[in-house]
Amino acid sequence: VWHWRGPAPWYFVTVPDPESAALESASTLVTYGWGMIPVHARIGATAWTTALWPKDGRSVVPLKAAIRRAERIELG
């Protein structure tokens, strides 16, 4: 888990390279703009709807504060 400190800070998890490559090849069919791919995500017992974001040739999953709290996820 890493933190992006931009004007609107977010926490993310980076999708591993092989899965990112597979997502990249499918992204033109499923994206709704800017390379964002809508997904249903799950960590532990917590499920939510979000979008994968493209970043540096890979995909990243944004982690809202509510998700991080529910699953006790911390930076790093």
MODELLER restraints for C-alpha pairs under 7 A, 6 or more apart:
rsr = mdl.restraints
at = mdl.atoms
rsr.add(forms.Gaussian(group=physical.xy_distance, feature=features.Distance(at['CA:1:A'], at['CA:11:A']), mean=6.60, stdev=0.5))
rsr.add(forms.Gaussian(group=physical.xy_distance, feature=features.Distance(at['CA:1:A'], at['CA:12:A']), mean=5.53, stdev=0.5))
rsr.add(forms.Gaussian(group=physical.xy_distance, feature=features.Distance(at['CA:1:A'], at['CA:13:A']), mean=4.85, stdev=0.5))
rsr.add(forms.Gaussian(group=physical.xy_distance, feature=features.Distance(at['CA:1:A'], at['CA:75:A']), mean=5.19, stdev=0.5))
rsr.add(forms.Gaussian(group=physical.xy_distance, feature=features.Distance(at['CA:1:A'], at['CA:76:A']), mean=4.79, stdev=0.5))
rsr.add(forms.Gaussian(group=physical.xy_distance, feature=features.Distance(at['CA:2:A'], at['CA:11:A']), mean=5.60, stdev=0.5))
rsr.add(forms.Gaussian(group=physical.xy_distance, feature=features.Distance(at['CA:2:A'], at['CA:12:A']), mean=5.44, stdev=0.5))
rsr.add(forms.Gaussian(group=physical.xy_distance, feature=features.Distance(at['CA:2:A'], at['CA:13:A']), mean=6.53, stdev=0.5))
rsr.add(forms.Gaussian(group=physical.xy_distance, feature=features.Distance(at['CA:2:A'], at['CA:75:A']), mean=5.77, stdev=0.5))
rsr.add(forms.Gaussian(group=physical.xy_distance, feature=features.Distance(at['CA:2:A'], at['CA:76:A']), mean=5.96, stdev=0.5))
rsr.add(forms.Gaussian(group=physical.xy_distance, feature=features.Distance(at['CA:3:A'], at['CA:10:A']), mean=5.86, stdev=0.5))
rsr.add(forms.Gaussian(group=physical.xy_distance, feature=features.Distance(at['CA:3:A'], at['CA:11:A']), mean=4.47, stdev=0.5))
rsr.add(forms.Gaussian(group=physical.xy_distance, feature=features.Distance(at['CA:3:A'], at['CA:12:A']), mean=6.41, stdev=0.5))
rsr.add(forms.Gaussian(group=physical.xy_distance, feature=features.Distance(at['CA:4:A'], at['CA:10:A']), mean=5.34, stdev=0.5))
rsr.add(forms.Gaussian(group=physical.xy_distance, feature=features.Distance(at['CA:4:A'], at['CA:11:A']), mean=6.20, stdev=0.5))
rsr.add(forms.Gaussian(group=physical.xy_distance, feature=features.Distance(at['CA:10:A'], at['CA:62:A']), mean=6.80, stdev=0.5))
rsr.add(forms.Gaussian(group=physical.xy_distance, feature=features.Distance(at['CA:11:A'], at['CA:62:A']), mean=5.87, stdev=0.5))
rsr.add(forms.Gaussian(group=physical.xy_distance, feature=features.Distance(at['CA:11:A'], at['CA:63:A']), mean=5.36, stdev=0.5))
rsr.add(forms.Gaussian(group=physical.xy_distance, feature=features.Distance(at['CA:12:A'], at['CA:60:A']), mean=6.10, stdev=0.5))
rsr.add(forms.Gaussian(group=physical.xy_distance, feature=features.Distance(at['CA:12:A'], at['CA:61:A']), mean=5.33, stdev=0.5))
rsr.add(forms.Gaussian(group=physical.xy_distance, feature=features.Distance(at['CA:12:A'], at['CA:62:A']), mean=4.47, stdev=0.5))
rsr.add(forms.Gaussian(group=physical.xy_distance, feature=features.Distance(at['CA:12:A'], at['CA:63:A']), mean=5.46, stdev=0.5))
rsr.add(forms.Gaussian(group=physical.xy_distance, feature=features.Distance(at['CA:13:A'], at['CA:60:A']), mean=5.55, stdev=0.5))
rsr.add(forms.Gaussian(group=physical.xy_distance, feature=features.Distance(at['CA:13:A'], at['CA:61:A']), mean=5.18, stdev=0.5))
rsr.add(forms.Gaussian(group=physical.xy_distance, feature=features.Distance(at['CA:13:A'], at['CA:62:A']), mean=6.69, stdev=0.5))
rsr.add(forms.Gaussian(group=physical.xy_distance, feature=features.Distance(at['CA:14:A'], at['CA:59:A']), mean=6.12, stdev=0.5))
rsr.add(forms.Gaussian(group=physical.xy_distance, feature=features.Distance(at['CA:14:A'], at['CA:60:A']), mean=4.34, stdev=0.5))
rsr.add(forms.Gaussian(group=physical.xy_distance, feature=features.Distance(at['CA:14:A'], at['CA:61:A']), mean=6.35, stdev=0.5))
rsr.add(forms.Gaussian(group=physical.xy_distance, feature=features.Distance(at['CA:15:A'], at['CA:58:A']), mean=6.68, stdev=0.5))
rsr.add(forms.Gaussian(group=physical.xy_distance, feature=features.Distance(at['CA:15:A'], at['CA:59:A']), mean=5.40, stdev=0.5))
rsr.add(forms.Gaussian(group=physical.xy_distance, feature=features.Distance(at['CA:15:A'], at['CA:60:A']), mean=5.58, stdev=0.5))
rsr.add(forms.Gaussian(group=physical.xy_distance, feature=features.Distance(at['CA:17:A'], at['CA:58:A']), mean=6.57, stdev=0.5))
rsr.add(forms.Gaussian(group=physical.xy_distance, feature=features.Distance(at['CA:20:A'], at['CA:58:A']), mean=5.05, stdev=0.5))
rsr.add(forms.Gaussian(group=physical.xy_distance, feature=features.Distance(at['CA:20:A'], at['CA:59:A']), mean=5.44, stdev=0.5))
rsr.add(forms.Gaussian(group=physical.xy_distance, feature=features.Distance(at['CA:27:A'], at['CA:35:A']), mean=6.56, stdev=0.5))
rsr.add(forms.Gaussian(group=physical.xy_distance, feature=features.Distance(at['CA:27:A'], at['CA:37:A']), mean=6.53, stdev=0.5))
rsr.add(forms.Gaussian(group=physical.xy_distance, feature=features.Distance(at['CA:30:A'], at['CA:37:A']), mean=6.14, stdev=0.5))
rsr.add(forms.Gaussian(group=physical.xy_distance, feature=features.Distance(at['CA:31:A'], at['CA:37:A']), mean=4.64, stdev=0.5))
rsr.add(forms.Gaussian(group=physical.xy_distance, feature=features.Distance(at['CA:31:A'], at['CA:38:A']), mean=6.98, stdev=0.5))
rsr.add(forms.Gaussian(group=physical.xy_distance, feature=features.Distance(at['CA:35:A'], at['CA:53:A']), mean=6.71, stdev=0.5))
rsr.add(forms.Gaussian(group=physical.xy_distance, feature=features.Distance(at['CA:35:A'], at['CA:54:A']), mean=6.00, stdev=0.5))
rsr.add(forms.Gaussian(group=physical.xy_distance, feature=features.Distance(at['CA:36:A'], at['CA:51:A']), mean=5.84, stdev=0.5))
rsr.add(forms.Gaussian(group=physical.xy_distance, feature=features.Distance(at['CA:36:A'], at['CA:52:A']), mean=5.54, stdev=0.5))
rsr.add(forms.Gaussian(group=physical.xy_distance, feature=features.Distance(at['CA:36:A'], at['CA:53:A']), mean=4.99, stdev=0.5))
rsr.add(forms.Gaussian(group=physical.xy_distance, feature=features.Distance(at['CA:36:A'], at['CA:54:A']), mean=6.61, stdev=0.5))
rsr.add(forms.Gaussian(group=physical.xy_distance, feature=features.Distance(at['CA:37:A'], at['CA:51:A']), mean=5.06, stdev=0.5))
rsr.add(forms.Gaussian(group=physical.xy_distance, feature=features.Distance(at['CA:37:A'], at['CA:52:A']), mean=5.03, stdev=0.5))
rsr.add(forms.Gaussian(group=physical.xy_distance, feature=features.Distance(at['CA:37:A'], at['CA:53:A']), mean=6.87, stdev=0.5))
rsr.add(forms.Gaussian(group=physical.xy_distance, feature=features.Distance(at['CA:38:A'], at['CA:50:A']), mean=5.96, stdev=0.5))
rsr.add(forms.Gaussian(group=physical.xy_distance, feature=features.Distance(at['CA:38:A'], at['CA:51:A']), mean=4.17, stdev=0.5))
rsr.add(forms.Gaussian(group=physical.xy_distance, feature=features.Distance(at['CA:38:A'], at['CA:52:A']), mean=6.43, stdev=0.5))
rsr.add(forms.Gaussian(group=physical.xy_distance, feature=features.Distance(at['CA:39:A'], at['CA:49:A']), mean=5.92, stdev=0.5))
rsr.add(forms.Gaussian(group=physical.xy_distance, feature=features.Distance(at['CA:39:A'], at['CA:50:A']), mean=5.56, stdev=0.5))
rsr.add(forms.Gaussian(group=physical.xy_distance, feature=features.Distance(at['CA:39:A'], at['CA:51:A']), mean=5.37, stdev=0.5))
rsr.add(forms.Gaussian(group=physical.xy_distance, feature=features.Distance(at['CA:39:A'], at['CA:52:A']), mean=6.93, stdev=0.5))
rsr.add(forms.Gaussian(group=physical.xy_distance, feature=features.Distance(at['CA:40:A'], at['CA:48:A']), mean=5.80, stdev=0.5))
rsr.add(forms.Gaussian(group=physical.xy_distance, feature=features.Distance(at['CA:40:A'], at['CA:49:A']), mean=4.51, stdev=0.5))
rsr.add(forms.Gaussian(group=physical.xy_distance, feature=features.Distance(at['CA:40:A'], at['CA:50:A']), mean=6.31, stdev=0.5))
rsr.add(forms.Gaussian(group=physical.xy_distance, feature=features.Distance(at['CA:41:A'], at['CA:47:A']), mean=5.55, stdev=0.5))
rsr.add(forms.Gaussian(group=physical.xy_distance, feature=features.Distance(at['CA:41:A'], at['CA:48:A']), mean=5.45, stdev=0.5))
rsr.add(forms.Gaussian(group=physical.xy_distance, feature=features.Distance(at['CA:41:A'], at['CA:49:A']), mean=6.10, stdev=0.5))
rsr.add(forms.Gaussian(group=physical.xy_distance, feature=features.Distance(at['CA:41:A'], at['CA:50:A']), mean=6.95, stdev=0.5))
rsr.add(forms.Gaussian(group=physical.xy_distance, feature=features.Distance(at['CA:42:A'], at['CA:48:A']), mean=6.49, stdev=0.5))
rsr.add(forms.Gaussian(group=physical.xy_distance, feature=features.Distance(at['CA:44:A'], at['CA:71:A']), mean=6.76, stdev=0.5))
rsr.add(forms.Gaussian(group=physical.xy_distance, feature=features.Distance(at['CA:46:A'], at['CA:67:A']), mean=6.88, stdev=0.5))
rsr.add(forms.Gaussian(group=physical.xy_distance, feature=features.Distance(at['CA:51:A'], at['CA:61:A']), mean=7.00, stdev=0.5))
rsr.add(forms.Gaussian(group=physical.xy_distance, feature=features.Distance(at['CA:52:A'], at['CA:59:A']), mean=5.89, stdev=0.5))
rsr.add(forms.Gaussian(group=physical.xy_distance, feature=features.Distance(at['CA:52:A'], at['CA:60:A']), mean=5.54, stdev=0.5))
rsr.add(forms.Gaussian(group=physical.xy_distance, feature=features.Distance(at['CA:52:A'], at['CA:61:A']), mean=5.11, stdev=0.5))
rsr.add(forms.Gaussian(group=physical.xy_distance, feature=features.Distance(at['CA:53:A'], at['CA:59:A']), mean=5.44, stdev=0.5))
rsr.add(forms.Gaussian(group=physical.xy_distance, feature=features.Distance(at['CA:53:A'], at['CA:60:A']), mean=5.21, stdev=0.5))
rsr.add(forms.Gaussian(group=physical.xy_distance, feature=features.Distance(at['CA:53:A'], at['CA:61:A']), mean=6.53, stdev=0.5))
rsr.add(forms.Gaussian(group=physical.xy_distance, feature=features.Distance(at['CA:54:A'], at['CA:60:A']), mean=6.35, stdev=0.5))
rsr.add(forms.Gaussian(group=physical.xy_distance, feature=features.Distance(at['CA:68:A'], at['CA:74:A']), mean=6.89, stdev=0.5))
